[in-house]
Amino acid sequence: MQLPMIGTWKVTVNGARPFTIHGDQYFEVHMTHVEDRSDHLVRVPVHAVKSPLEPGKLATVTFLMGQVTEVIAG
């Protein structure tokens, strides 16, 4: 399944790794879509992560124009 242009997904967080691009901070998030069990890797700006990303936790991921705009774990 491709990432949506607009909408939200329920996912299971498999892991998250911090990194920087030109001084901007991001998380590389490995996740599994709850409905179809497809695995995905997304890059999320630190400011869009509203709660800690712990492996095995459920999260809601919000997309706008194919980009992650918010991740709320729990």
N, C-alpha and C positions, 0 to 999 in steps of 0.2 A: 504494500500500500504506500502511495506517495504522501508526503506531508501536505496538509490542506492549505489552501490560500487563506481561508478565513474559518475560524471555529475553534473548538476545544476538543482535546483528547484526554481520556483517562489512561494513565500509563503506570507501569511499575518501573521505578528507578533501579537500574542495574549497577550504576556507578556514575561518579561525577569527578572530573579532574579539572582543577583550575589552570588557566594559562593566560598569556597576554599576547595581544597583537598590537604592535606599535604603541605600547604603553596602556592600552585599554584592557580591562580585566574581563574574562569570560569563564564560563564553565563548559567543558565538553561533556555532554550528558548522554550516557548509553541508557536506552529505555526500551521497554516492550509495550506495545499498544495492547490494552486489556482485551478489547473485543476480538481482534483477529490474530493476536500473538505475534505480530510482525516486529522485528527488531529495528531500531533506528538510532542514529547518532546525530545529535543537534548541538549547535553552539549557541549558548545563551549568555547575554550580557549579565554581569553580576547584579546590576540594579533590577533585573527582571525576576530574580530568584527571591521569593518572599518567605521561605522557610528552609531549614537545612535539607540538603539532598542526600539522604542516607539510603544505601542499597537495600532493596526489598520493600521500601515504602511506596505507597500509592501516591500519585500526584496528578494534578490537573494542569495541562499545558495549553496555553492560549496562543493561537496563531493569528497573524495579520499579514497579508501579502506574502505568505509562505515563511515568515520569520517568527520566531518565538518572542512573544511580548510579555509573557508572565508564566511563572511556574510556582504552583502552590502545592507543597507536599503535605500529606496528612489527610 
